[in-house]
């Protein structure tokens, strides 16, 4: 790539909820089109998009670098002093150099939420020092500790701060971050950062703090910010990006902006070259189920299945025995004995405590083993159901057993799982709500300053949902002559619908999944 290339190391995707408007696939499509060797993800305080980003990068042939824009508490992450909102946190860019760094980054983000949450998930310098192995730090944007101190004229304190960060990340693991979006404060602070680099020997690195992919995305991004703040665009007392420069620029644009400091652009290539993260997705990691002393998982499963078969079938004929042994042979050869025992144990706990359990759904109904363990309640032999549709040694993939518990007592099952496997090994999974067509139209109309009834009128023109699924805007325009006519004849409707279309599908908010649980 030589000295003509560049790597963006400060990137916010849609997983910076209601702040980033960049879709992961679009980011990599553009980076690949520019011939960029790598691209980093640094969402605000979270790593929701890490795996999507990593896999999209591999598909695009662009090295994915995983990171986060962390919030750093001014003192301890445990401090929660009310009335000091301006001092609650500062920004810091952190990248994973390798697998150890990735693990440390995950731990930092977790601890920031569990221990340091106050307005935002915060780390502190003590935690950073404990988890710095395998990480690269960049000083951050205008909201960073370094920039704030320099803008306040406290250059010696800024010197102390960057020296501390260099000690934390190592002499080759910390950079002073230059950004230039045409903002007055950046024009003020950048020469001070350059001077700080000369005084300390800490190298410079140029970034662009991406929040959207194309320059044309700046307007819908501004609408997204208004949705976040529940403001209208004309409100002058709101968070607003003052330029349209927060997009994925090509190497020439970035090198032109920082032409006086080419070494800051070169550093992005050096950092990308130093990052090597190889995640594997073809290995299965099952929780450890403890069988009775002296028994293997396979022996314990075999005993439980035979006991259950006696209850289900009475005296076992040859067909039942043959099917059981065949299924167990496949299950054991694929290493899934523990999986079936875990599922059996959850079902057993629920039944023993009077919690209603569903009869089982999906291809698991084709398993006699599942039937004997009371995981399912449908006899596959009676109905001629095929085990291979559920589990096939030619397809190395996890079994998929759907368990339904009475929603009123589901939390009891989750508490049991946490108690059995340890709270550090059990977590409920996240789920995301996205901006859908009708809600997006209502949001866009409100933000653009139109009366609520205007957005409602357009939303009511949508065709009825199909099987509970709302039509996307493009399809709704095809199916609804009324909506299409408004789009073509009314400039206001045209503007609202186009704005909503630009935001459609972006993640809007996160919540805890009602029933999804991970056991590690």
Secondary structure, DSSP 8 states (H G I E B T S, - for coil): -GGG---B--B--TTSTTT----HHHHHHHHHHTT-SEEEE--BS--TTHHHHHHHHHHHT-EEEEEEEEEE-SS-TT---TT-GGGS-EEEEEEE-SHHHHHHHHHHHHHHHHTS-SSS-EE-HHHHHHT-TTEEEE--STTBHHHHHHHTT-HHHHHHHHHHHHHHH-TTSEEEEE--SS-HHHHHHHHHHHHHHHHH---EEE---BS-SSGGGHHHHHHHHHHHHT--TT-SSS---SSS--S---HHHHHHHTGGGHHHHHHHHHHHHH-------S---------STT--HHHHHHHHHHHHHHHHHSS--HHHHHHHHHHHHHHHHTT-HHHHHHHHHHHHHHHHTT--B---BGGGGG-HHHHHTTS--S-TTTTT--GGGT--TTS------B--B-TTSHHHHHHHHHHHH-GGGEEEEEEEEE--HHHHHHHHHHHTT--HHHHHHHHTTS---BTTB---HHHHHHH-HHHHHHHHH-HHHHHHHHHHHHHTT-EEEEEEEEEEEEE-
